[in-house]
Amino acid sequence: MRLATWNVNSIRARVERIVDFAVRESIDVLAMQEIKCKAEQFPFDAFHDAGYHVEAHGFSQWNGVAIASREPLTDVERQFPGMPGFDKGRFGTDIAPEARAIGATVGGVRVWSLYVPNGRALGDPHYDYKLDWLAALEEYTRTSLEADPDLPLALVGDFNIAPTDADNGDPAVVVGFSTHVSHPERAAFAALEAAGLSDAVRPFVPTGFTYWDYKRLRFPRNEGMRIDFILGSHALTDAVAGASIHREERKGEAPSDHVPVVVDLDLAGDDDDDDRPMIF
């Protein structure tokens, strides 16, 4: 199985580019974030024509997540247990959750496409919401893996955290002054790892960024951040045969400010048959 995650920054603005990447790179499962549309507005036909099943979750022009898969998606959930919502500076489980998570099982792997709240600024209510959201995700992860230690679980997406200084090359993002690099955010990321997850990409791609701001020539200067991850349980990461960050997708016409991150999984029961439709 070839599993990828990509913050596409508007699926309708980039659908041809995204489907082309998926077909060209033989992606089996593509988790997307920031689709920025209602579920009924998602361009399903373009994916269906390329041989993909799709589940999407979105409410408006903000946020939104989706999963496209060569195989059918089962046990679809559009929020994880305990996931808080946010509205007008307030957050909690009593508030309707935003479209930031969608989970499904495909090929025996439980995949979650996640768009972690940005945080906006230190001290902002959205920053506290981000930490609360991550704490709920950690609780869900820990509980799930305690119940089934051999569960192939993949939490993938835009985490809006650079967990180490090596993951931040943006001079405007400064520890002590900026979100994404604060101690509480990094501690929340470490808590996910302590709950039973590990970075499936870092052993294969130890350096490189996944996001570059559109402004101030950040991409030409390679002043980016590594904030898009594929985190997996031991049953998932033990099956990783390779990984890649597709930096070239930040180039060309109308790119997203993020690039795809991909892992190749050698799962028991995988076969070499390829019945995918030919795309011309």
QUIHUGI-V786698 format. One record per residue. N is the residue number from 1. PHI is phi in whole degrees, 0 to 359 (none if undefined). PSI is psi in whole degrees, -180 to 180 (none if undefined). Layout:
# QUIHUGI-V786698
n=N phi=PHI psi=PSI
n=N phi=PHI psi=PSI
This chain:
# QUIHUGI-V786698
n=1 phi=none psi=133
n=2 phi=254 psi=112
n=3 phi=252 psi=132
n=4 phi=227 psi=153
n=5 phi=231 psi=144
n=6 phi=204 psi=120
n=7 phi=282 psi=106
n=8 phi=273 psi=-13
n=9 phi=52 psi=56
n=10 phi=99 psi=101
n=11 phi=293 psi=-36
n=12 phi=289 psi=-28
n=13 phi=283 psi=-19
n=14 phi=225 psi=20
n=15 phi=300 psi=-43
n=16 phi=297 psi=-41
n=17 phi=295 psi=-41
n=18 phi=290 psi=-46
n=19 phi=296 psi=-40
n=20 phi=301 psi=-44
n=21 phi=298 psi=-46
n=22 phi=300 psi=-43
n=23 phi=288 psi=-48
n=24 phi=300 psi=-38
n=25 phi=264 psi=8
n=26 phi=54 psi=48
n=27 phi=283 psi=129
n=28 phi=272 psi=-39
n=29 phi=225 psi=123
n=30 phi=239 psi=115
n=31 phi=267 psi=130
n=32 phi=239 psi=147
n=33 phi=232 psi=162
n=34 phi=52 psi=53
n=35 phi=289 psi=-24
n=36 phi=57 psi=47
n=37 phi=199 psi=162
n=38 phi=291 psi=156
n=39 phi=302 psi=-39
n=40 phi=288 psi=-13
n=41 phi=266 psi=-5
n=42 phi=295 psi=139
n=43 phi=281 psi=69
n=44 phi=301 psi=-40
n=45 phi=302 psi=-40
n=46 phi=298 psi=-38
n=47 phi=284 psi=-41
n=48 phi=299 psi=-42
n=49 phi=297 psi=-26
n=50 phi=269 psi=3
n=51 phi=95 psi=21
n=52 phi=249 psi=142
n=53 phi=272 psi=147
n=54 phi=223 psi=138
n=55 phi=238 psi=129
n=56 phi=232 psi=152
n=57 phi=217 psi=112
n=58 phi=200 psi=154
n=59 phi=244 psi=-30
n=60 phi=198 psi=-151
n=61 phi=278 psi=5
n=62 phi=244 psi=153
n=63 phi=58 psi=-142
n=64 phi=93 psi=138
n=65 phi=221 psi=159
n=66 phi=203 psi=161
n=67 phi=226 psi=128
n=68 phi=249 psi=137
n=69 phi=215 psi=143
n=70 phi=293 psi=-34
n=71 phi=261 psi=158
n=72 phi=300 psi=146
n=73 phi=262 psi=131
n=74 phi=236 psi=166
n=75 phi=52 psi=50
n=76 phi=285 psi=132
n=77 phi=233 psi=145
n=78 phi=247 psi=18
n=79 phi=189 psi=152
n=80 phi=265 psi=157
n=81 phi=304 psi=134
n=82 phi=82 psi=2
n=83 phi=294 psi=122
n=84 phi=279 psi=162
n=85 phi=250 psi=176
n=86 phi=217 psi=135
n=87 phi=201 psi=121
n=88 phi=52 psi=46
n=89 phi=84 psi=-3
n=90 phi=250 psi=148
n=91 phi=215 psi=157
n=92 phi=154 psi=175
n=93 phi=285 psi=-10
n=94 phi=273 psi=0
n=95 phi=250 psi=138
n=96 phi=305 psi=129
n=97 phi=290 psi=149
n=98 phi=284 psi=170
n=99 phi=275 psi=76
n=100 phi=240 psi=0
n=101 phi=209 psi=137
n=102 phi=215 psi=131
n=103 phi=238 psi=148
n=104 phi=202 psi=159
n=105 phi=255 psi=132
n=106 phi=215 psi=129
n=107 phi=57 psi=30
n=108 phi=84 psi=-3
n=109 phi=258 psi=132
n=110 phi=271 psi=113
n=111 phi=247 psi=132
n=112 phi=242 psi=125
n=113 phi=267 psi=119
n=114 phi=235 psi=136
n=115 phi=238 psi=93
n=116 phi=293 psi=138
n=117 phi=308 psi=146
n=118 phi=292 psi=-43
n=119 phi=100 psi=-28
n=120 phi=67 psi=-66
n=121 phi=201 psi=151
n=122 phi=300 psi=131
n=123 phi=90 psi=-12
n=124 phi=286 psi=146
n=125 phi=305 psi=-30
n=126 phi=292 psi=-27
n=127 phi=291 psi=-44
n=128 phi=295 psi=-38
n=129 phi=299 psi=-43
n=130 phi=302 psi=-46
n=131 phi=294 psi=-39
n=132 phi=295 psi=-41
n=133 phi=299 psi=-45
n=134 phi=293 psi=-37
n=135 phi=296 psi=-40
n=136 phi=294 psi=-38
n=137 phi=295 psi=-40
n=138 phi=297 psi=-42
n=139 phi=297 psi=-44
n=140 phi=299 psi=-44
n=141 phi=297 psi=-50
n=142 phi=299 psi=-46
n=143 phi=297 psi=-42
n=144 phi=297 psi=-43
n=145 phi=280 psi=-25
n=146 phi=292 psi=-38
n=147 phi=288 psi=-34
n=148 phi=216 psi=85
n=149 phi=300 psi=-22
n=150 phi=260 psi=16
n=151 phi=292 psi=125
n=152 phi=284 psi=97
n=153 phi=246 psi=130
n=154 phi=235 psi=116
n=155 phi=258 psi=112
n=156 phi=230 psi=152
n=157 phi=142 psi=-160
n=158 phi=267 psi=107
n=159 phi=270 psi=-10
n=160 phi=53 psi=36
n=161 phi=219 psi=133
n=162 phi=258 psi=99
n=163 phi=293 psi=-20
n=164 phi=225 psi=165
n=165 phi=298 psi=-31
n=166 phi=293 psi=-19
n=167 phi=272 psi=1
n=168 phi=236 psi=116
n=169 phi=242 psi=11
n=170 phi=269 psi=115
n=171 phi=294 psi=-16
n=172 phi=277 psi=-11
n=173 phi=258 psi=109
n=174 phi=236 psi=131
n=175 phi=301 psi=131
n=176 phi=96 psi=-15
n=177 phi=233 psi=-19
n=178 phi=236 psi=154
n=179 phi=287 psi=175
n=180 phi=79 psi=-23
n=181 phi=232 psi=8
n=182 phi=288 psi=158
n=183 phi=300 psi=-46
n=184 phi=299 psi=-37
n=185 phi=293 psi=-45
n=186 phi=294 psi=-35
n=187 phi=294 psi=-36
n=188 phi=294 psi=-38
n=189 phi=295 psi=-43
n=190 phi=296 psi=-33
n=191 phi=295 psi=-35
n=192 phi=296 psi=-41
n=193 phi=294 psi=-40
n=194 phi=294 psi=-25
n=195 phi=284 psi=-8
n=196 phi=126 psi=13
n=197 phi=250 psi=157
n=198 phi=215 psi=158
n=199 phi=288 psi=117
n=200 phi=282 psi=-14
n=201 phi=261 psi=-39
n=202 phi=306 psi=-39
n=203 phi=298 psi=-24
n=204 phi=259 psi=-30
n=205 phi=228 psi=84
n=206 phi=288 psi=-18
n=207 phi=228 psi=169
n=208 phi=114 psi=148
n=209 phi=256 psi=165
n=210 phi=238 psi=-6
n=211 phi=215 psi=138
n=212 phi=222 psi=127
n=213 phi=302 psi=145
n=214 phi=293 psi=-24
n=215 phi=270 psi=163
n=216 phi=57 psi=33
n=217 phi=53 psi=36
n=218 phi=299 psi=-39
n=219 phi=288 psi=-50
n=220 phi=302 psi=-31
n=221 phi=273 psi=-2
n=222 phi=55 psi=43
n=223 phi=259 psi=72
n=224 phi=248 psi=-167
n=225 phi=220 psi=152
n=226 phi=255 psi=98
n=227 phi=232 psi=0
n=228 phi=253 psi=126
n=229 phi=224 psi=157
n=230 phi=242 psi=104
n=231 phi=258 psi=135
n=232 phi=224 psi=155
n=233 phi=291 psi=171
n=234 phi=298 psi=-34
n=235 phi=293 psi=-25
n=236 phi=274 psi=-51
n=237 phi=291 psi=-28
n=238 phi=295 psi=-20
n=239 phi=264 psi=-1
n=240 phi=286 psi=123
n=241 phi=256 psi=-12
n=242 phi=180 psi=165
n=243 phi=206 psi=160
n=244 phi=202 psi=150
n=245 phi=246 psi=123
n=246 phi=265 psi=77
n=247 phi=299 psi=-30
n=248 phi=298 psi=-22
n=249 phi=288 psi=-8
n=250 phi=278 psi=-8
n=251 phi=264 psi=178
n=252 phi=85 psi=-164
n=253 phi=278 psi=128
n=254 phi=49 psi=57
n=255 phi=282 psi=159
n=256 phi=291 psi=161
n=257 phi=277 psi=-3
n=258 phi=246 psi=162
n=259 phi=237 psi=160
n=260 phi=291 psi=147
n=261 phi=240 psi=133
n=262 phi=229 psi=141
n=263 phi=232 psi=146
n=264 phi=257 psi=125
n=265 phi=250 psi=130
n=266 phi=258 psi=85
n=267 phi=267 psi=145
n=268 phi=300 psi=130
n=269 phi=98 psi=-11
n=270 phi=297 psi=145
n=271 phi=231 psi=171
n=272 phi=266 psi=1
n=273 phi=294 psi=139
n=274 phi=228 psi=102
n=275 phi=252 psi=28
n=276 phi=289 psi=146
n=277 phi=292 psi=147
n=278 phi=285 psi=132
n=279 phi=248 psi=125
n=280 phi=243 psi=none
